[in-house]
Structures are given as C-alpha cells and as structure tokens.
C-alpha cells in the first residue's frame, strides 16, 4: 500500500511539472528592446523583437502600436504581432525626447508595478523618435537594442559616465529624496548612433539636455569612480598632454551664514598617456608634479564654471549633492532652512595624482 501511494505521488509530480503549459521557442517572439514615443494624442510603443524561423534562422523585426494609455498599446499590438511575446529579455528602454518632455510618470509606475518587467535593462533618452533608432540595422549585432546596450555600458570608460544606467538605478533617482533622474542622451548621426549628452529631469519631465562637452564636468562632479581621458593643451600645434584617470568624489554638508554649504573634493588618480610638451621624453618627479598642478588648475577652472552655470542657468542640482543635505538635516528641518540649490555655497577642491608617466619614468 505504501508503495502504491509513493507511485501515485511521483506520477502526479511528473504530470504537473516538466513542460506542461509551456510554449516552444518557435512559437515565441523575444523582445530585445522597447521604445516610447508620442503621436498627436496617442502613445506609441515600439518593440524590437526576434522571431525563430527554425533551422537556426533568426529574424529581427520592429512593430509599433498606438493607444490612449500605455497598456492600451499592448491591446493594439496583440492584434497584429504574429506570436506570443516574451519580454523578460529586454536590453533597453528607449524613450523619445518628445515623450520624455510630456512626462514619464506612467512608464515609471509600470516599471515598478508590473512584475513581468525586468529591472536590469539600460535606459536612454533619444533625439527624435525611439522607433526610428530601433529600426536601424546594426553592423555588428543582431538587434539595435543589443548595440545600444553595449554602447551605454562602454561609455563608463570615458567622460566620467556612470556605470549605473539600468532601470533600477533610474528608479532610485526618481523615488529617493533630494535626487533627480539624469539619463544618457543619444542621437543618430548619419548611419551611427552615439551618446551626445545628458538628459536632465525635474520629477518625471525632461527639462534640459546637457551637451557632451559640459557633461564631462557634470559627470566628474556627480559620479564616483568615473573614468576618462583628459587633455592639457597649449596654443602651439601638437604640444599637449593626455592622461587617463579614475575619479573619486567626496561631499560634506554644513550650514553656514544661513545657507547650505557643500564641500566637494574631487580626486583623480591616473597616468600620462602622451606628452609632447616636454623636451625630455622621460619625466622626473618635479616634471610630474608640474603636470599634476597644471591639470588641477585647468579642471578647477572648468568645474567652477559648470557649477556657476548650474546655479544660475540650470537652476537645478545636476551634481546629485542635495541628497546629502536631506540625509543630514532631514526633510522637515530643510523646510525651515534656506536650502535652495541656487543659493547654496559650493566649495570645490581638485587633486590630481599621476601614478605613472609610462615606461619612461626616471
């Protein structure tokens, strides 16, 4: 009798598990990326997906749907897409600039609420329509979404860009007090797509695009452990120094003269990659100290200029420092203080340390 009960139990487990109610991959479309735009009064959702044709044949396609609501788009799409959609493999959420400017509160809410959505895809804002970029044919990847994901991840090696560009990181920026979303901004230039700046949000609405030449200094003040090449140029052609360094940022907050004060310390450690300013190829300790001082002065000048521009023109914290005042003083106390970012005192110190001048160091 005992053996019969065990047999029945094992049989039930066998029939209840396995591939029951599963769909073969040939009957699925795998979503690689999702784009969001607006068209007059309608929301537009474009998905880039892969179809498996059998015999190891994979076909890329893009389908766009319209709706009065975000999930109204899905109703429209399911009437036209050839196979069941699997969205767990999404590489990127790409949001068109016009869509971002009217607000993305609905997108953010769906990302948090819908358990089918992964929190690991990267997020980017694009010039023009997201649909147009997803429809591009990549040269070295199967899908445009995969190429865009790789480009954003690789950007962490230059311009002091942040490595944290996944959806979960953007949600932290949105929901944590004293923070705002700042997202990579991309655009198409001829037949390629590149990162061309930073998209700055106030709450859920895009309010400004910071061009890439300014984004370098914003990132340096904003991010910790960013990486970039830096140059020290002279008026003479072909006389300059290039270094590659990693940044570290420290921020201290205090209340001075009825104003919030932020003390920002930026340290860069790196190495000389090229030097045509010095006559001698090999540099001694004194030469290296002079190079360090020169980079410190140049960086401090440019960083102070971007701080002034942020307080007078942007009038919004793009350096992610207000979170420190919320952490120290709390929301209720900040209401009684003059905590305006535009009126805050920002003190800056820059330190450059070159650990190596290359293989020719004396």
Secondary structure, 3 states (H helix, E strand, C coil): CHHHHHHHHHHHHHHHCCCCCCCCHHHEEEEEEEEEEEECCEEEEEEEEEEEEECCEEEEEEEEEEECCCCHHHHHHHCCCCCEEECCCCCEEEEEHHHHHCCCHHHHHHHHHCCCCCCCCEEEEECCCHHHHHCCCCCCCCCHHHHHHHHHHHHHHCCCCCCCCEHHHHHHHHHCCCCCCEEEEEEEECCEEEEEEEEEEECCEEEEEEEHHHHHHHHHHHCCCCEEEEEEECCCCCCEEEEEEEEEEEEEEEEECCEEEEEEEEEEEEEEEEECCCCCCCCCHHHHHHHHHHHHHHHHHHHHHHHHHHHHHHCCCCCCCHHHHHHHHCHHHHHHCCCCCCCCEEEEEEEEEEEECCCCCC
